[in-house]
Amino acid sequence: MGFSFNIRKMTLGMKIIYSVVAVGIVAAIVIAIVMSRNGYLANTMRLLRVEGSVNIENVDGGTKPVIDNIRFQSGDALNTGADGLASVGLDDSKIVTLQNDSRAEFTKSGKRLELKLTKGALFFNVTEKLSDDETFEIKTSTMTAGIRGTSGYVYYDDEGRDSLVITDGVVIVTAINPETGERKYAEVRGGQSITVYLYSDRTKDSVEFSITDVKENDLPEFPLQMLSENEELLNRVCEFTGWDKDTLKTV
């Protein structure tokens, strides 16, 4: 009674002020909820794109439904079939796309992201440099690429060797020979490719790198497709490497 009495006793000006304040409070609450949700989604691994046959495994070996924006949990794995393609947003600035006949496992702990490619190939695009307390690593059987803010293509070559093409930015690659335990490092820049060679007949130099410059015509089909679909990425890559945009679109 007291509250409604006070409202009735208010002047028209006070009622207007009261209404504006009330609306402002409600709006602030709505904005806070939206911002909280957006912040949650920004840091959640989500399925963004699916073509053809795609399968998601959970950490227990079961399967998840393949639907838009389904969230990935740490330990989940993504498989693409012979006609498959799938993109995962690791957050708002990190997207990985698996080509056909590929498999990748996802691990996330706080600000530490790890993606292990166990089969096939993937393209990654990181649009913002990582903060000092973030890590993002893409691993193959013997190679680890430390990603800070770049794009590129990770794959196994025709001989099954771990390989990487950087399309812009700089990546530090670590390779380990599982038989000898030897570890080596290399820096790879946009416009370069690296392949890891392992030797079991020696203990020194049992890990070697082949780093070569890449021209537009050298790029495999899948990264060319990824570049042609993303004009912003294409411009960024051409600016970093000096590659010709028109040539990339017609290769």
Salt bridges, closest charged atoms under 4 A:
GLU51 OE2 - ARG49 NH2 2.77
GLU57 OE1 - ARG103 NH2 3.07
ASP76 OD2 - LYS64 NZ 2.56
ASP91 OD2 - LYS94 NZ 2.69
GLU105 OE2 - ARG103 NH1 2.60
GLU114 OE1 - LYS139 NZ 3.42
ASP133 OD2 - LYS111 NZ 2.99
GLU134 OE2 - LYS94 NZ 3.32
ASP157 OD2 - ARG161 NE 3.07
ASP168 OD2 - ARG236 NE 2.95
ASP201 OD1 - ARG202 NE 3.23
ASP205 OD1 - LYS184 NZ 2.77
GLU208 OE2 - ARG202 NH1 3.64
GLU229 OE1 - ARG49 NH1 2.83
GLU231 OE2 - LYS245 NZ 3.33
GLU231 OE1 - LYS249 NZ 3.53
